[in-house]
Amino acid sequence: MTVSGTLLRQFKRNPTYIKLTRWEFWPFYFVYIPVFFYLLYAMFRSRSLFFFSASNPAVDTGGVFGESKFSVLRLVPAELKPRTLFIPPQMPNEEVLQLMQQSGIGFPVIIKPDVGERGLLVEKISDPDGLKRYRARFCINLLIQEFVSLPYEYNVLYYRYPGSDSGLVTSITGKELLSVTGNGYSTVEELLLDNPYAIVQMKRLKAEKRELLQTIPKTGETVVVEPIGNHARGTLFTDKRNLIDAQVLKTFDKIASRIPGMFIYRFDVKCNGPDDLKTGKNLKLVEVNGAGGEPTHIYQPGYPLRRAWKDLLHHWRHVYRISHANHRQGVPYMPWKEGLRKMRSYLQYKASVGK
């Protein structure tokens, strides 16, 4: 390779270059500019700053911000979700371990804040010492969830209008965890340098997984570097809307009908593959988001920004229309004073955990 070719390759591996040239890494507030204008229109039409609160009456703020993940999971039938514990900050570690044992939850586990978004502070914990260290960092309400080892992970966006027995599935997103395949001589860090998603995560990975990065996988060996399936943690999102058909709609109609007080759902699903996603067999809902759940297929690499804006606006039109329909049936909009108080509290909370 020529000197100019080497320099060009190094330049394209620069995190700043990657973030500038790939819109999926741009700041949230920039990508959402068209949505903000639509929200102003919807607020004016509904005469409510927090019109979206009526979209999911059973979920605080409709699931747009600040809602308790545990309170949403409590709505989900037990057989559809992993065993999950709510852990207040004052609970001693010994009591947490005892509660895990009583609930049949062993290590590894997934630990996450009860309130959060976009993979905020979600980690896979392998032992009691790791759990103790995590809890020492944050004095907040946490969820401990059994680790679901099913190999396929999807996001499914579903809407159901009030009075209707059937809904709409408009987005299915596949997730490919940040991983490498060994060649027998390169370190994990060297292998990651061919992945732009890994490059923008490298500073964090070096701080959290230095030992793993220096290992040399065997030829053909796959090493999962980041077990958390979130775009903000390096997971590759792929557009799987080709899976949407009458069968998958029937499955999620049945699932949604068992979760009361909601009309907009972004299901985070683990299963054995596309067939099980469609039939609902061997399927676990590791999280259920409300109106704030995005059509995450837009984050597939190369997805045009114009189409992403169109899909985001399409989502928020459903949020507005469902909220309006619920309001006409007597569901109140959240008063602006209460909404501002909750928003201020949520922003303070995010600042307190360093986000």
C-alpha positions as YAML, in Angstrom:
chain: A
units: angstrom
residues:
- id: 1
  name: MET
  ca: [0.00, 0.00, 0.00]
- id: 2
  name: THR
  ca: [1.31, 3.48, -0.90]
- id: 3
  name: VAL
  ca: [1.98, 6.15, 1.71]
- id: 4
  name: SER
  ca: [-1.01, 8.15, 0.47]
- id: 5
  name: GLY
  ca: [-3.19, 5.04, 0.66]
- id: 6
  name: THR
  ca: [-2.04, 4.37, 4.21]
- id: 7
  name: LEU
  ca: [-2.74, 7.95, 5.25]
- id: 8
  name: LEU
  ca: [-6.20, 7.80, 3.65]
- id: 9
  name: ARG
  ca: [-6.96, 4.57, 5.48]
- id: 10
  name: GLN
  ca: [-5.87, 6.09, 8.79]
- id: 11
  name: PHE
  ca: [-7.96, 9.19, 8.11]
- id: 12
  name: LYS
  ca: [-11.05, 7.09, 7.43]
- id: 13
  name: ARG
  ca: [-10.45, 5.28, 10.73]
- id: 14
  name: ASN
  ca: [-10.52, 8.55, 12.63]
- id: 15
  name: PRO
  ca: [-13.55, 8.61, 15.00]
- id: 16
  name: THR
  ca: [-14.26, 12.26, 14.15]
- id: 17
  name: TYR
  ca: [-14.34, 11.50, 10.42]
- id: 18
  name: ILE
  ca: [-16.68, 8.54, 10.99]
- id: 19
  name: LYS
  ca: [-19.04, 10.57, 13.15]
- id: 20
  name: LEU
  ca: [-19.16, 13.42, 10.62]
- id: 21
  name: THR
  ca: [-19.76, 11.26, 7.56]
- id: 22
  name: ARG
  ca: [-22.31, 8.82, 9.04]
- id: 23
  name: TRP
  ca: [-25.48, 10.55, 10.17]
- id: 24
  name: GLU
  ca: [-26.42, 7.69, 12.51]
- id: 25
  name: PHE
  ca: [-23.66, 8.97, 14.82]
- id: 26
  name: TRP
  ca: [-24.88, 12.56, 14.77]
- id: 27
  name: PRO
  ca: [-26.32, 14.12, 17.94]
- id: 28
  name: PHE
  ca: [-29.92, 13.24, 18.75]
- id: 29
  name: TYR
  ca: [-31.09, 16.87, 18.67]
- id: 30
  name: PHE
  ca: [-29.79, 17.37, 15.12]
- id: 31
  name: VAL
  ca: [-31.30, 14.21, 13.63]
- id: 32
  name: TYR
  ca: [-34.62, 15.09, 15.26]
- id: 33
  name: ILE
  ca: [-34.92, 18.65, 13.87]
- id: 34
  name: PRO
  ca: [-37.91, 17.83, 11.60]
- id: 35
  name: VAL
  ca: [-39.55, 15.94, 14.48]
- id: 36
  name: PHE
  ca: [-39.27, 18.97, 16.76]
- id: 37
  name: PHE
  ca: [-41.23, 21.04, 14.23]
- id: 38
  name: TYR
  ca: [-43.90, 18.35, 14.00]
- id: 39
  name: LEU
  ca: [-44.10, 18.18, 17.80]
- id: 40
  name: LEU
  ca: [-44.79, 21.91, 17.90]
- id: 41
  name: TYR
  ca: [-47.60, 21.40, 15.39]
- id: 42
  name: ALA
  ca: [-49.04, 18.48, 17.41]
- id: 43
  name: MET
  ca: [-48.84, 20.50, 20.64]
- id: 44
  name: PHE
  ca: [-50.71, 23.35, 18.99]
- id: 45
  name: ARG
  ca: [-53.39, 21.05, 17.56]
- id: 46
  name: SER
  ca: [-53.91, 19.25, 20.86]
- id: 47
  name: ARG
  ca: [-53.43, 22.36, 23.01]
- id: 48
  name: SER
  ca: [-51.08, 20.35, 25.21]
- id: 49
  name: LEU
  ca: [-47.30, 20.40, 25.63]
- id: 50
  name: PHE
  ca: [-47.40, 16.76, 26.67]
- id: 51
  name: PHE
  ca: [-50.08, 15.37, 24.33]
- id: 52
  name: PHE
  ca: [-48.07, 12.14, 23.97]
- id: 53
  name: SER
  ca: [-48.80, 11.25, 27.59]
- id: 54
  name: ALA
  ca: [-52.23, 10.00, 26.45]
- id: 55
  name: SER
  ca: [-50.75, 7.53, 23.96]
- id: 56
  name: ASN
  ca: [-50.12, 4.90, 26.64]
- id: 57
  name: PRO
  ca: [-52.31, 5.63, 29.68]
- id: 58
  name: ALA
  ca: [-50.67, 2.89, 31.76]
- id: 59
  name: VAL
  ca: [-47.16, 4.33, 31.32]
- id: 60
  name: ASP
  ca: [-45.85, 7.58, 32.79]
- id: 61
  name: THR
  ca: [-45.48, 10.26, 30.03]
- id: 62
  name: GLY
  ca: [-46.67, 7.61, 27.57]
- id: 63
  name: GLY
  ca: [-43.17, 6.17, 27.65]
- id: 64
  name: VAL
  ca: [-41.45, 9.17, 26.08]
- id: 65
  name: PHE
  ca: [-39.15, 10.00, 29.00]
- id: 66
  name: GLY
  ca: [-38.61, 9.19, 32.65]
- id: 67
  name: GLU
  ca: [-40.84, 6.12, 32.87]
- id: 68
  name: SER
  ca: [-39.99, 3.19, 35.13]
- id: 69
  name: LYS
  ca: [-38.91, 0.15, 33.11]
- id: 70
  name: PHE
  ca: [-40.02, -2.12, 35.93]
- id: 71
  name: SER
  ca: [-43.52, -0.63, 36.00]
- id: 72
  name: VAL
  ca: [-43.86, -1.39, 32.28]
- id: 73
  name: LEU
  ca: [-42.49, -4.93, 32.64]
- id: 74
  name: ARG
  ca: [-45.03, -5.59, 35.40]
- id: 75
  name: LEU
  ca: [-47.72, -5.27, 32.73]
- id: 76
  name: VAL
  ca: [-46.15, -8.12, 30.72]
- id: 77
  name: PRO
  ca: [-47.23, -11.73, 31.39]
- id: 78
  name: ALA
  ca: [-44.55, -13.68, 33.28]
- id: 79
  name: GLU
  ca: [-43.98, -16.29, 30.57]
- id: 80
  name: LEU
  ca: [-43.11, -13.59, 28.02]
- id: 81
  name: LYS
  ca: [-40.35, -11.85, 30.00]
- id: 82
  name: PRO
  ca: [-37.13, -12.76, 31.80]
- id: 83
  name: ARG
  ca: [-37.16, -12.85, 35.58]
- id: 84
  name: THR
  ca: [-36.48, -9.31, 36.75]
- id: 85
  name: LEU
  ca: [-35.87, -7.79, 40.19]
- id: 86
  name: PHE
  ca: [-36.30, -4.19, 41.28]
- id: 87
  name: ILE
  ca: [-33.38, -3.20, 43.51]
- id: 88
  name: PRO
  ca: [-33.53, 0.07, 45.50]
- id: 89
  name: PRO
  ca: [-30.16, 1.68, 46.30]
- id: 90
  name: GLN
  ca: [-30.47, 1.12, 50.06]
- id: 91
  name: MET
  ca: [-30.80, -2.68, 49.76]
- id: 92
  name: PRO
  ca: [-27.61, -4.40, 51.08]
- id: 93
  name: ASN
  ca: [-25.66, -6.50, 48.56]
- id: 94
  name: GLU
  ca: [-26.12, -9.62, 50.69]
- id: 95
  name: GLU
  ca: [-29.88, -9.17, 50.53]
- id: 96
  name: VAL
  ca: [-29.72, -8.64, 46.76]
- id: 97
  name: LEU
  ca: [-27.83, -11.92, 46.31]
- id: 98
  name: GLN
  ca: [-30.30, -13.71, 48.55]
- id: 99
  name: LEU
  ca: [-33.22, -12.31, 46.56]
- id: 100
  name: MET
  ca: [-31.58, -13.42, 43.32]
- id: 101
  name: GLN
  ca: [-31.19, -16.94, 44.70]
- id: 102
  name: GLN
  ca: [-34.81, -17.04, 45.85]
- id: 103
  name: SER
  ca: [-35.95, -15.88, 42.40]
- id: 104
  name: GLY
  ca: [-33.82, -18.42, 40.55]
- id: 105
  name: ILE
  ca: [-31.60, -15.78, 38.92]
- id: 106
  name: GLY
  ca: [-27.96, -16.78, 38.57]
- id: 107
  name: PHE
  ca: [-24.95, -15.09, 37.04]
- id: 108
  name: PRO
  ca: [-24.42, -13.70, 34.48]
- id: 109
  name: VAL
  ca: [-27.15, -11.09, 34.75]
- id: 110
  name: ILE
  ca: [-28.09, -7.90, 32.99]
- id: 111
  name: ILE
  ca: [-28.16, -4.85, 35.24]
- id: 112
  name: LYS
  ca: [-29.67, -1.55, 34.20]
- id: 113
  name: PRO
  ca: [-31.18, 1.61, 35.71]
- id: 114
  name: ASP
  ca: [-34.92, 1.48, 36.28]
- id: 115
  name: VAL
  ca: [-35.08, 4.80, 34.40]
- id: 116
  name: GLY
  ca: [-33.00, 5.24, 31.28]
- id: 117
  name: GLU
  ca: [-32.80, 5.30, 27.51]
- id: 118
  name: ARG
  ca: [-30.52, 4.33, 24.63]
- id: 119
  name: GLY
  ca: [-28.63, 1.69, 26.61]
- id: 120
  name: LEU
  ca: [-27.89, 4.03, 29.52]
- id: 121
  name: LEU
  ca: [-25.57, 2.20, 31.97]
- id: 122
  name: VAL
  ca: [-26.73, -1.26, 30.85]
- id: 123
  name: GLU
  ca: [-24.11, -3.91, 31.65]
- id: 124
  name: LYS
  ca: [-23.68, -7.66, 31.74]
- id: 125
  name: ILE
  ca: [-22.40, -8.70, 35.18]
- id: 126
  name: SER
  ca: [-20.66, -12.05, 35.65]
- id: 127
  name: ASP
  ca: [-20.18, -12.38, 39.41]
- id: 128
  name: PRO
  ca: [-21.08, -10.92, 42.84]
- id: 129
  name: ASP
  ca: [-17.97, -8.72, 42.90]
- id: 130
  name: GLY
  ca: [-18.96, -7.11, 39.61]
- id: 131
  name: LEU
  ca: [-22.45, -6.51, 40.98]
- id: 132
  name: LYS
  ca: [-21.00, -4.90, 44.10]
- id: 133
  name: ARG
  ca: [-18.72, -2.63, 42.06]
- id: 134
  name: TYR
  ca: [-21.57, -1.56, 39.79]
- id: 135
  name: ARG
  ca: [-23.87, -0.69, 42.70]
- id: 136
  name: ALA
  ca: [-21.09, 1.29, 44.39]
- id: 137
  name: ARG
  ca: [-20.91, 3.59, 41.34]
- id: 138
  name: PHE
  ca: [-24.58, 4.63, 41.22]
- id: 139
  name: CYS
  ca: [-27.04, 5.30, 44.04]
- id: 140
  name: ILE
  ca: [-30.16, 4.76, 41.93]
- id: 141
  name: ASN
  ca: [-32.98, 2.26, 41.48]
- id: 142
  name: LEU
  ca: [-31.76, -0.69, 39.43]
- id: 143
  name: LEU
  ca: [-33.13, -3.72, 37.64]
- id: 144
  name: ILE
  ca: [-31.40, -7.09, 37.75]
- id: 145
  name: GLN
  ca: [-32.56, -9.32, 34.93]
- id: 146
  name: GLU
  ca: [-31.68, -12.90, 34.10]
- id: 147
  name: PHE
  ca: [-29.46, -13.06, 31.04]
- id: 148
  name: VAL
  ca: [-31.38, -14.41, 28.05]
- id: 149
  name: SER
  ca: [-28.94, -16.36, 25.85]
- id: 150
  name: LEU
  ca: [-31.27, -16.74, 22.85]
- id: 151
  name: PRO
  ca: [-29.16, -15.93, 19.75]
- id: 152
  name: TYR
  ca: [-31.38, -13.52, 17.79]
- id: 153
  name: GLU
  ca: [-32.41, -10.07, 18.94]
- id: 154
  name: TYR
  ca: [-34.95, -7.76, 17.31]
- id: 155
  name: ASN
  ca: [-36.77, -4.50, 17.89]
- id: 156
  name: VAL
  ca: [-40.42, -4.60, 16.82]
- id: 157
  name: LEU
  ca: [-42.46, -1.38, 16.61]
- id: 158
  name: TYR
  ca: [-46.20, -1.94, 16.96]
- id: 159
  name: TYR
  ca: [-49.23, 0.41, 17.09]
- id: 160
  name: ARG
  ca: [-52.85, -0.31, 17.91]
- id: 161
  name: TYR
  ca: [-55.54, 2.34, 17.65]
- id: 162
  name: PRO
  ca: [-58.20, 2.57, 20.40]
- id: 163
  name: GLY
  ca: [-61.21, 0.39, 19.64]
- id: 164
  name: SER
  ca: [-59.32, -1.82, 17.20]
- id: 165
  name: ASP
  ca: [-58.55, -5.50, 17.77]
- id: 166
  name: SER
  ca: [-55.63, -5.46, 15.36]
- id: 167
  name: GLY
  ca: [-52.69, -3.13, 14.94]
- id: 168
  name: LEU
  ca: [-49.73, -2.29, 12.73]
- id: 169
  name: VAL
  ca: [-46.15, -3.49, 12.70]
- id: 170
  name: THR
  ca: [-44.14, -0.82, 10.89]
- id: 171
  name: SER
  ca: [-40.56, -1.62, 11.86]
- id: 172
  name: ILE
  ca: [-38.48, -4.69, 12.63]
- id: 173
  name: THR
  ca: [-34.79, -4.26, 13.33]
- id: 174
  name: GLY
  ca: [-32.19, -7.00, 13.57]
- id: 175
  name: LYS
  ca: [-29.24, -6.60, 15.93]
- id: 176
  name: GLU
  ca: [-25.71, -7.86, 15.40]
- id: 177
  name: LEU
  ca: [-23.61, -7.54, 18.54]
- id: 178
  name: LEU
  ca: [-20.17, -5.96, 18.32]
- id: 179
  name: SER
  ca: [-17.90, -8.95, 17.75]
- id: 180
  name: VAL
  ca: [-14.84, -10.13, 15.83]
- id: 181
  name: THR
  ca: [-13.75, -13.36, 14.15]
- id: 182
  name: GLY
  ca: [-10.17, -14.37, 14.80]
- id: 183
  name: ASN
  ca: [-7.48, -14.99, 12.16]
- id: 184
  name: GLY
  ca: [-4.96, -16.55, 14.54]
- id: 185
  name: TYR
  ca: [-2.52, -13.64, 14.74]
- id: 186
  name: SER
  ca: [-4.37, -10.30, 15.19]
- id: 187
  name: THR
  ca: [-5.53, -9.01, 18.56]
- id: 188
  name: VAL
  ca: [-9.18, -8.21, 19.19]
- id: 189
  name: GLU
  ca: [-8.28, -4.52, 19.09]
- id: 190
  name: GLU
  ca: [-6.62, -4.85, 15.69]
- id: 191
  name: LEU
  ca: [-9.59, -6.78, 14.31]
- id: 192
  name: LEU
  ca: [-11.96, -4.09, 15.57]
- id: 193
  name: LEU
  ca: [-10.18, -1.42, 13.54]
- id: 194
  name: ASP
  ca: [-12.02, -2.63, 10.43]
- id: 195
  name: ASN
  ca: [-15.36, -1.83, 12.06]
- id: 196
  name: PRO
  ca: [-16.41, 1.86, 12.18]
- id: 197
  name: TYR
  ca: [-18.89, 1.08, 14.96]
- id: 198
  name: ALA
  ca: [-16.02, -0.28, 17.05]
- id: 199
  name: ILE
  ca: [-13.72, 2.63, 16.25]
- id: 200
  name: VAL
  ca: [-16.13, 5.19, 17.70]
- id: 201
  name: GLN
  ca: [-16.41, 2.98, 20.82]
- id: 202
  name: MET
  ca: [-12.66, 2.38, 21.18]
- id: 203
  name: LYS
  ca: [-11.99, 4.90, 23.94]
- id: 204
  name: ARG
  ca: [-14.67, 3.29, 26.12]
- id: 205
  name: LEU
  ca: [-13.61, -0.23, 25.18]
- id: 206
  name: LYS
  ca: [-10.00, 0.45, 26.13]
- id: 207
  name: ALA
  ca: [-11.14, 1.70, 29.53]
- id: 208
  name: GLU
  ca: [-13.56, -1.16, 30.20]
- id: 209
  name: LYS
  ca: [-12.14, -4.17, 28.30]
- id: 210
  name: ARG
  ca: [-8.37, -3.60, 28.01]
- id: 211
  name: GLU
  ca: [-7.48, -7.25, 28.71]
- id: 212
  name: LEU
  ca: [-10.00, -8.57, 26.18]
- id: 213
  name: LEU
  ca: [-8.71, -6.20, 23.48]
- id: 214
  name: GLN
  ca: [-5.19, -7.64, 23.79]
- id: 215
  name: THR
  ca: [-6.23, -11.28, 23.37]
- id: 216
  name: ILE
  ca: [-5.58, -13.08, 20.08]
- id: 217
  name: PRO
  ca: [-8.56, -15.21, 19.02]
- id: 218
  name: LYS
  ca: [-7.98, -18.49, 17.20]
- id: 219
  name: THR
  ca: [-8.71, -18.72, 13.50]
- id: 220
  name: GLY
  ca: [-12.49, -18.77, 13.05]
- id: 221
  name: GLU
  ca: [-13.17, -18.05, 16.73]
- id: 222
  name: THR
  ca: [-15.89, -15.47, 17.34]
- id: 223
  name: VAL
  ca: [-15.44, -13.12, 20.29]
- id: 224
  name: VAL
  ca: [-18.40, -11.01, 21.43]
- id: 225
  name: VAL
  ca: [-16.83, -7.73, 22.53]
- id: 226
  name: GLU
  ca: [-20.03, -5.98, 23.64]
- id: 227
  name: PRO
  ca: [-22.91, -8.19, 24.83]
- id: 228
  name: ILE
  ca: [-25.40, -5.31, 25.13]
- id: 229
  name: GLY
  ca: [-27.52, -5.01, 21.97]
- id: 230
  name: ASN
  ca: [-27.69, -1.24, 21.71]
- id: 231
  name: HIS
  ca: [-26.66, 1.08, 18.87]
- id: 232
  name: ALA
  ca: [-24.92, 3.36, 21.36]
- id: 233
  name: ARG
  ca: [-22.76, 0.37, 22.41]
- id: 234
  name: GLY
  ca: [-21.61, -0.60, 18.91]
- id: 235
  name: THR
  ca: [-24.39, -2.98, 17.87]
- id: 236
  name: LEU
  ca: [-25.08, -3.06, 14.13]
- id: 237
  name: PHE
  ca: [-28.77, -2.43, 13.38]
- id: 238
  name: THR
  ca: [-30.21, -3.96, 10.21]
- id: 239
  name: ASP
  ca: [-33.51, -3.28, 8.47]
- id: 240
  name: LYS
  ca: [-35.64, -6.44, 8.75]
- id: 241
  name: ARG
  ca: [-38.97, -5.03, 7.60]
- id: 242
  name: ASN
  ca: [-39.05, -7.83, 5.03]
- id: 243
  name: LEU
  ca: [-40.16, -10.05, 7.94]
- id: 244
  name: ILE
  ca: [-43.40, -8.10, 8.36]
- id: 245
  name: ASP
  ca: [-46.36, -10.21, 7.20]
- id: 246
  name: ALA
  ca: [-49.79, -11.35, 8.38]
- id: 247
  name: GLN
  ca: [-48.26, -13.99, 10.67]
- id: 248
  name: VAL
  ca: [-45.96, -11.60, 12.55]
- id: 249
  name: LEU
  ca: [-48.83, -9.11, 12.89]
- id: 250
  name: LYS
  ca: [-51.08, -11.83, 14.32]
- id: 251
  name: THR
  ca: [-48.37, -12.78, 16.84]
- id: 252
  name: PHE
  ca: [-47.86, -9.23, 18.08]
- id: 253
  name: ASP
  ca: [-51.60, -8.54, 18.09]
- id: 254
  name: LYS
  ca: [-51.86, -11.42, 20.55]
- id: 255
  name: ILE
  ca: [-48.91, -10.21, 22.66]
- id: 256
  name: ALA
  ca: [-50.12, -6.59, 22.75]
- id: 257
  name: SER
  ca: [-53.63, -7.68, 23.75]
- id: 258
  name: ARG
  ca: [-52.12, -9.12, 26.94]
- id: 259
  name: ILE
  ca: [-50.41, -5.87, 27.96]
- id: 260
  name: PRO
  ca: [-53.14, -3.49, 29.18]
- id: 261
  name: GLY
  ca: [-53.15, 0.29, 28.98]
- id: 262
  name: MET
  ca: [-50.76, 0.59, 26.05]
- id: 263
  name: PHE
  ca: [-51.28, 1.33, 22.36]
- id: 264
  name: ILE
  ca: [-47.71, 2.01, 21.19]
- id: 265
  name: TYR
  ca: [-45.04, -0.60, 21.87]
- id: 266
  name: ARG
  ca: [-41.40, -1.00, 20.90]
- id: 267
  name: PHE
  ca: [-40.68, -4.58, 21.86]
- id: 268
  name: ASP
  ca: [-37.07, -5.61, 22.45]
- id: 269
  name: VAL
  ca: [-37.23, -9.31, 21.63]
- id: 270
  name: LYS
  ca: [-34.89, -12.28, 21.94]
- id: 271
  name: CYS
  ca: [-35.66, -15.57, 20.20]
- id: 272
  name: ASN
  ca: [-34.14, -18.44, 18.23]
- id: 273
  name: GLY
  ca: [-34.65, -16.87, 14.81]
- id: 274
  name: PRO
  ca: [-37.07, -15.28, 12.32]
- id: 275
  name: ASP
  ca: [-39.48, -18.22, 12.41]
- id: 276
  name: ASP
  ca: [-39.92, -17.93, 16.18]
- id: 277
  name: LEU
  ca: [-40.32, -14.17, 15.88]
- id: 278
  name: LYS
  ca: [-43.24, -14.76, 13.53]
- id: 279
  name: THR
  ca: [-44.88, -17.53, 15.54]
- id: 280
  name: GLY
  ca: [-44.12, -16.16, 19.02]
- id: 281
  name: LYS
  ca: [-42.53, -19.45, 20.15]
- id: 282
  name: ASN
  ca: [-39.57, -19.39, 22.56]
- id: 283
  name: LEU
  ca: [-39.74, -15.60, 22.60]
- id: 284
  name: LYS
  ca: [-38.74, -13.27, 25.44]
- id: 285
  name: LEU
  ca: [-39.50, -9.57, 25.76]
- id: 286
  name: VAL
  ca: [-36.40, -8.23, 27.51]
- id: 287
  name: GLU
  ca: [-37.83, -4.71, 27.45]
- id: 288
  name: VAL
  ca: [-41.00, -2.92, 26.33]
- id: 289
  name: ASN
  ca: [-40.76, 0.75, 25.39]
- id: 290
  name: GLY
  ca: [-43.63, 3.15, 24.85]
- id: 291
  name: ALA
  ca: [-44.12, 6.11, 22.54]
- id: 292
  name: GLY
  ca: [-40.46, 7.10, 22.85]
- id: 293
  name: GLY
  ca: [-39.39, 3.91, 21.10]
- id: 294
  name: GLU
  ca: [-37.95, 4.69, 17.67]
- id: 295
  name: PRO
  ca: [-38.25, 2.80, 14.38]
- id: 296
  name: THR
  ca: [-34.66, 1.65, 14.83]
- id: 297
  name: HIS
  ca: [-34.30, 0.18, 11.33]
- id: 298
  name: ILE
  ca: [-33.33, 3.70, 10.26]
- id: 299
  name: TYR
  ca: [-29.90, 3.16, 11.87]
- id: 300
  name: GLN
  ca: [-28.88, 0.54, 9.33]
- id: 301
  name: PRO
  ca: [-25.61, 1.73, 7.76]
- id: 302
  name: GLY
  ca: [-26.27, 3.64, 4.54]
- id: 303
  name: TYR
  ca: [-29.94, 4.28, 5.28]
- id: 304
  name: PRO
  ca: [-30.73, 7.67, 3.67]
- id: 305
  name: LEU
  ca: [-31.28, 10.51, 6.11]
- id: 306
  name: ARG
  ca: [-34.30, 11.75, 4.14]
- id: 307
  name: ARG
  ca: [-36.00, 8.37, 4.55]
- id: 308
  name: ALA
  ca: [-35.06, 8.29, 8.23]
- id: 309
  name: TRP
  ca: [-36.76, 11.66, 8.74]
- id: 310
  name: LYS
  ca: [-39.82, 10.36, 6.91]
- id: 311
  name: ASP
  ca: [-39.97, 7.26, 9.13]
- id: 312
  name: LEU
  ca: [-39.53, 9.28, 12.33]
- id: 313
  name: LEU
  ca: [-42.32, 11.66, 11.31]
- id: 314
  name: HIS
  ca: [-44.50, 8.68, 10.44]
- id: 315
  name: HIS
  ca: [-43.94, 7.36, 13.97]
- id: 316
  name: TRP
  ca: [-44.86, 10.64, 15.63]
- id: 317
  name: ARG
  ca: [-47.99, 11.02, 13.50]
- id: 318
  name: HIS
  ca: [-49.15, 7.70, 14.96]
- id: 319
  name: VAL
  ca: [-48.28, 8.96, 18.46]
- id: 320
  name: TYR
  ca: [-50.32, 12.12, 17.92]
- id: 321
  name: ARG
  ca: [-53.31, 10.35, 16.38]
- id: 322
  name: ILE
  ca: [-53.45, 7.63, 19.03]
- id: 323
  name: SER
  ca: [-53.06, 10.22, 21.79]
- id: 324
  name: HIS
  ca: [-55.85, 12.31, 20.28]
- id: 325
  name: ALA
  ca: [-58.12, 9.26, 19.96]
- id: 326
  name: ASN
  ca: [-57.51, 8.28, 23.58]
- id: 327
  name: HIS
  ca: [-58.11, 11.86, 24.74]
- id: 328
  name: ARG
  ca: [-61.48, 11.90, 22.98]
- id: 329
  name: GLN
  ca: [-62.37, 8.81, 25.01]
- id: 330
  name: GLY
  ca: [-61.54, 10.54, 28.28]
- id: 331
  name: VAL
  ca: [-57.80, 10.00, 28.77]
- id: 332
  name: PRO
  ca: [-56.38, 13.30, 30.08]
- id: 333
  name: TYR
  ca: [-53.24, 14.93, 28.78]
- id: 334
  name: MET
  ca: [-50.56, 15.47, 31.39]
- id: 335
  name: PRO
  ca: [-50.82, 19.05, 32.79]
- id: 336
  name: TRP
  ca: [-47.96, 21.22, 31.62]
- id: 337
  name: LYS
  ca: [-46.74, 21.98, 35.15]
- id: 338
  name: GLU
  ca: [-46.53, 18.29, 35.98]
- id: 339
  name: GLY
  ca: [-44.86, 17.52, 32.66]
- id: 340
  name: LEU
  ca: [-42.24, 20.23, 33.09]
- id: 341
  name: ARG
  ca: [-41.55, 19.02, 36.62]
- id: 342
  name: LYS
  ca: [-41.05, 15.46, 35.40]
- id: 343
  name: MET
  ca: [-38.85, 16.61, 32.52]
- id: 344
  name: ARG
  ca: [-36.70, 18.73, 34.82]
- id: 345
  name: SER
  ca: [-36.40, 15.81, 37.25]
- id: 346
  name: TYR
  ca: [-35.41, 13.45, 34.45]
- id: 347
  name: LEU
  ca: [-32.74, 15.79, 33.09]
- id: 348
  name: GLN
  ca: [-31.32, 16.21, 36.59]
- id: 349
  name: TYR
  ca: [-31.30, 12.44, 36.98]
- id: 350
  name: LYS
  ca: [-29.37, 11.95, 33.71]
- id: 351
  name: ALA
  ca: [-26.86, 14.60, 34.79]
- id: 352
  name: SER
  ca: [-26.40, 12.84, 38.14]
- id: 353
  name: VAL
  ca: [-25.34, 9.60, 36.45]
- id: 354
  name: GLY
  ca: [-23.00, 11.39, 34.08]
- id: 355
  name: LYS
  ca: [-25.12, 11.35, 30.93]
...
